[in-house]
Amino acid sequence: MPSIFTPSPVETERKSPGIGGKPPVDRRPTGGGGGGGDDDWRNAHRGPREQLNRVRAFVFCALAGDMMFFIALVVLFYARQAGTHLDPQTMRQVGDWHPILMPPILFLNSAILMVSILTMELARQHIFQEIDVLEEWLGLGRPALRRTLPWLAATLVLGLLFLAGQAIAWKQLTAEGFAFDRWSTPASYFFYLITGLHALHLALGILALVGCLFLLHHLKSVNRRQIAVDATAWFWHAMGFAWFFLFAVLTFGQ
């Protein structure tokens, strides 16, 4: 007599969800590690920490390119100092590099930029304050945002003061005969080139600050506000330390 195959109850329940049985269970992969939570299984690469790390990686790569650009400028700065030309009277190779004195306002500008780095870092720390962020998650207001905004505004004001001081320094050098034109000396040419390109980068940082202040009022997600402040802070810090490096080269490297 042929054997009769009878499906097991478990298989019947899994194959017939529409007649009172249990629905099929989607087995989740288990590899012996991980937290085991639903968020880890569904969105393993979309959490707040992963988003922040991806934005930081992008910012760091862009800043690395900027730092290499400034280093290339410094290399050209030193290479040009070794340049010579033939003197038709003595028929000798003589150097044409004539050092220029740094305008005193640049020292004040450096102090202003140092303070702006501190205010920017305070803004970054406040937006990540755990107690304040928890209150925002619970809908108890926006304490982290409220404590961050004044420091961002202070950084913006200090950045504008720094650019104004750079413009004053350029006017002082022009009044002393070191204008940026075809008759400018190699030393003054590199001074305007280095300080001007850095001022352009810092102006981009100011635009980022303005955009960050605008976004903080419109972004509802705490994570996105943190990412906006964090990315702006790292860019600002990099431009600040780049200035100290370039200013030391211009002051002591001639």
C-alpha positions in Angstrom: 0.0 0.0 0.0 1.5 3.3 -1.0 2.5 5.6 1.7 0.5 8.7 2.2 2.4 12.0 2.7 0.9 14.2 5.3 2.4 17.7 5.6 3.5 18.6 9.1 1.5 21.1 11.0 4.3 23.6 11.0 4.5 23.5 7.2 0.7 23.8 6.9 0.8 26.9 9.0 3.5 28.5 7.1 2.0 27.8 3.6 -1.6 28.6 4.4 -1.7 32.0 6.1 -5.1 32.9 4.6 -7.1 30.1 6.4 -6.3 30.8 10.0 -2.6 29.8 10.1 0.3 31.9 11.1 1.9 34.1 8.4 5.2 33.2 7.0 8.1 34.3 9.2 10.9 36.2 7.5 14.0 34.7 9.0 16.5 37.4 9.8 20.1 36.6 9.2 22.2 35.8 12.2 25.9 35.8 11.8 27.0 35.6 15.4 27.5 39.4 15.9 25.8 42.7 15.9 23.4 44.3 18.3 20.4 42.2 17.2 18.1 45.2 17.0 15.5 45.9 14.3 17.3 49.1 13.3 20.6 47.3 12.9 18.9 44.7 10.6 16.9 47.0 8.4 19.1 50.1 8.1 22.6 49.0 8.9 24.1 52.0 7.2 21.6 54.8 7.7 21.8 55.6 11.4 22.7 59.0 12.7 26.2 58.1 13.5 26.8 56.6 10.1 25.5 59.8 8.4 27.7 62.0 10.5 30.7 59.8 9.8 30.0 60.0 6.0 29.8 63.8 6.1 32.9 64.0 8.1 34.8 61.8 5.7 33.7 64.0 2.8 34.7 67.2 4.6 38.1 65.8 5.6 38.8 64.7 2.0 38.0 68.2 0.8 40.1 69.8 3.5 43.0 67.5 2.7 43.0 68.9 -0.9 42.9 72.5 0.4 45.9 71.8 2.7 47.9 70.3 -0.1 47.1 73.5 -2.1 48.4 75.8 0.6 51.5 73.6 1.0 52.1 74.0 -2.7 51.9 77.8 -2.4 54.5 77.7 0.4 56.8 75.6 -1.7 56.6 78.1 -4.5 57.1 80.9 -2.0 60.5 79.4 -0.9 61.4 78.5 -4.4 60.9 82.1 -5.6 63.1 83.4 -2.9 66.0 81.5 -4.5 65.4 83.1 -7.9 68.1 85.4 -9.4 68.5 87.5 -12.5 71.5 88.7 -14.5 72.7 92.3 -13.6 73.8 93.9 -16.9 76.2 96.2 -15.1 78.1 93.7 -13.0 77.2 90.7 -15.2 76.5 88.7 -12.0 73.5 86.8 -10.9 71.8 88.7 -8.1 68.7 88.0 -6.1 65.6 90.1 -6.6 63.7 89.1 -3.4 63.1 92.1 -1.1 61.3 91.1 2.1 58.4 93.1 3.3 57.3 93.9 6.8 54.0 92.4 8.0 51.4 95.1 8.8 50.8 95.1 12.5 47.1 94.6 12.1 47.8 91.0 10.9 48.7 90.2 14.5 45.3 91.5 15.7 43.7 89.5 12.9 45.4 86.3 14.1 44.1 86.9 17.6 40.5 87.5 16.3 40.7 84.3 14.3 41.9 82.3 17.3 38.9 83.5 19.3 36.6 82.6 16.5 38.0 79.0 16.6 37.1 78.8 20.3 33.6 80.2 19.7 33.0 77.7 16.8 34.2 74.8 19.0 31.8 75.9 21.7 29.0 75.9 19.2 29.9 72.4 18.1 30.0 71.1 21.7 26.6 72.6 22.6 24.8 71.1 19.6 26.1 67.6 20.8 25.3 68.1 24.5 23.6 64.9 25.5 21.1 66.3 28.0 20.0 69.1 25.7 19.7 66.7 22.7 17.6 64.3 24.8 15.2 67.1 25.8 14.8 67.9 22.1 14.1 64.3 21.3 11.4 64.3 24.0 9.8 67.4 22.6 10.7 69.6 25.6 12.0 72.5 23.4 15.2 73.2 21.7 17.8 73.9 24.4 20.8 72.6 22.3 19.8 75.0 19.4 19.2 77.9 21.8 22.7 77.5 23.3 24.4 77.0 20.0 23.1 80.0 18.1 24.9 82.7 20.1 28.3 81.0 19.5 27.6 80.6 15.8 26.6 84.3 15.6 29.8 85.3 17.4 31.9 83.3 15.1 30.3 84.9 12.1 31.0 88.4 13.5 34.6 87.5 14.2 35.1 86.1 10.7 33.8 89.3 9.2 36.1 91.3 11.4 39.0 89.2 10.2 38.2 89.9 6.5 37.9 93.6 7.3 41.3 93.5 8.9 42.8 91.8 5.9 41.4 94.5 3.6 43.0 97.2 5.9 46.4 95.3 5.7 46.2 95.3 1.9 45.5 99.0 1.9 48.4 99.7 4.2 50.8 97.8 2.0 49.5 99.6 -1.1 50.1 103.0 0.6 53.6 101.9 1.3 54.3 101.2 -2.4 53.7 97.4 -2.4 50.6 97.3 -4.6 49.4 94.2 -6.4 50.2 95.1 -10.0 52.7 94.3 -12.7 55.3 96.4 -10.9 54.9 94.6 -7.6 57.9 92.9 -6.1 58.0 89.1 -5.8 57.6 89.3 -2.0 54.5 91.5 -2.2 53.1 89.4 -5.0 53.2 86.3 -2.9 51.9 88.1 0.1 48.8 89.2 -1.8 48.5 85.7 -3.4 48.7 83.8 -0.1 46.6 86.1 2.0 44.0 86.6 -0.8 43.5 82.9 -1.4 43.1 82.3 2.3 40.6 85.1 2.6 38.6 83.6 -0.2 38.5 80.2 1.6 37.5 82.0 4.8 34.7 83.8 2.9 33.4 80.4 1.9 33.4 79.5 5.6 31.4 82.6 6.3 28.9 81.6 3.7 28.8 78.2 5.4 28.1 79.9 8.7 25.2 81.9 7.2 23.8 78.7 5.6 24.2 76.9 8.9 22.3 79.6 10.8 19.5 79.5 8.2 19.3 75.7 8.3 19.2 75.5 12.1 15.9 77.4 12.1 14.3 75.2 9.4 15.7 71.7 10.1 13.4 69.7 12.3 15.8 66.7 12.8 18.3 67.0 15.6 20.7 64.8 13.7 20.7 67.1 10.7 21.3 70.2 12.8 24.3 68.4 14.4 25.7 67.4 11.0 25.4 71.0 9.7 27.2 72.5 12.7 29.8 69.8 12.8 30.8 70.1 9.1 31.0 73.9 9.4 33.1 73.7 12.5 35.7 71.4 11.0 36.0 73.6 7.9 36.4 76.7 10.1 39.0 75.0 12.3 41.0 74.0 9.3 41.0 77.5 7.8 42.0 78.9 11.2 45.1 76.7 11.6 45.9 77.1 7.9 46.2 80.9 8.5 48.5 80.4 11.5 50.8 78.3 9.3 50.7 80.7 6.4 51.2 83.8 8.7 54.2 82.1 10.3 55.7 81.5 6.9 55.2 85.1 5.8 56.6 86.5 9.0 59.6 84.3 9.6 60.2 82.6 6.3 61.5 85.6 4.3 
